């Protein structure tokens, strides 16, 4: 990893602080970068105009006892990677050929989106219990790299 990877991973963690997720430890941030320029960012949170879990005072997933890495559709939040990709589409920004920095390994739903928008490299730090996503990255030729540096 080089100094740019460190900078962008630090930015992903900064963005993760904006989460509206109610569950402790589920603050996730993503930064999409192209030619050393930040294209978009995303964090896990409710769609615009929808009450967040913090506003609701509960996590639906916790209430329903849903295991992490399963049934992503049963959640008010959109994943950080999805929000970053959606922002690029909304703003008309091409992310084809970009790198996505994310605090956590993307799930299989996010992996499909990442592959389809043409992101070529994903750098993440923390694991996620979804080995199916690894198949998408491998088959599509997307580089998946775990960031092992200690951030200060």
Secondary structure as GFF3:
##gff-version 3
##sequence-region A 1 152
A	DSSP	alpha_helix	3	16	.	.	.	ID=ss1
A	DSSP	beta_strand	29	34	.	.	.	ID=ss2
A	DSSP	beta_strand	37	43	.	.	.	ID=ss3
A	DSSP	beta_strand	45	46	.	.	.	ID=ss4
A	DSSP	alpha_helix	53	56	.	.	.	ID=ss5
A	DSSP	alpha_helix	60	63	.	.	.	ID=ss6
A	DSSP	beta_strand	77	78	.	.	.	ID=ss7
A	DSSP	alpha_helix	80	91	.	.	.	ID=ss8
A	DSSP	beta_strand	99	104	.	.	.	ID=ss9
A	DSSP	alpha_helix	108	117	.	.	.	ID=ss10
A	DSSP	beta_strand	121	126	.	.	.	ID=ss11
A	DSSP	alpha_helix	132	140	.	.	.	ID=ss12
A	DSSP	beta_strand	143	146	.	.	.	ID=ss13
###
